[in-house]
Amino acid sequence: MMAFVAGIGLGRVASAQRAAVACAPRQSVRHVRSSRPLMMAEITKGVEFDTIAREWRFKWSTDNDKKSLATAQEALTEVLPKLKALDGVKDVQRIVCGGCLDFKVITSVAADKYGDWEAKKFEPEESFLAKVGTIDGVSQVETQTFTRAFM
C-alpha cells in the first residue's frame, strides 16, 4: 500500500511515529487538517502533530564549582550552529535544572524533515554525546524522541 502524508512517503512518517510512539509501531498515521493551515500527521484520533523533537539529556554535578555544567555548555555552544542550520529546524532549547541537575537539549524539526535528520543519525548527536560523556561529573547520558504540537 502506498500512501502519502503532507507530500512525504508514509514510510518516513511511520518511521518518525515509531520513534515517537514506540508502543504502537504498526499504527497507521493519517493526515488531518487542523484549524491551522498546516497539515498534521495523526497518531490516533485527536492526537495530531507537525513537529518531532529529539532530546539529548544527562545529569551534571555541582562538584568543582559546577565545572561539568560549564563544560557541557561549552560543548553545546560548539554544536549549536549545526543544530540551527538543520533543514526543517523549528527551534533548539536548552533546559537546565539546578535542583535535579538536568541538562537537556531539545531540537524540534518539522515532521516532514525528521526522516532526513534521522537518516544522518541526528548529526551532530554522536559527537556531542561522546564529548559530554567524557566530562567529569556528567552521568546518565540519554536520548529521546517525541512529537510536539501547540495546543
Stockholm file with secondary structure:
# STOCKHOLM 1.0

chainA/1-151         MMAFVAGIGLGRVASAQRAAVACAPRQSVRHVRSSRPLMMAEITKGVEFDTIAREWRFKWSTDNDKKSLATAQEALTEVLPKLKALDGVKDVQRIVCGGCLDFKVITSVAADKYGDWEAKKFEPEESFLAKVGTIDGVSQVETQTFTRAFM
#=GR chainA/1-151 SS CCCEETTEEHHHHHHHHHHHCTTCTTCCCEEEECSSSSEEEEEETTEEESEEEEEEEEECCCHHHHHHHHHHHHHHHHHHHHHHTSTTEEEEEEEEETTTTEEEEEEEEEHHHHHHHHHTTTTTHHHHHHHHHTSTTCEEEEEEEEEECCC
#=GC SS_cons         CCCEETTEEHHHHHHHHHHHCTTCTTCCCEEEECSSSSEEEEEETTEEESEEEEEEEEECCCHHHHHHHHHHHHHHHHHHHHHHTSTTEEEEEEEEETTTTEEEEEEEEEHHHHHHHHHTTTTTHHHHHHHHHTSTTCEEEEEEEEEECCC
//
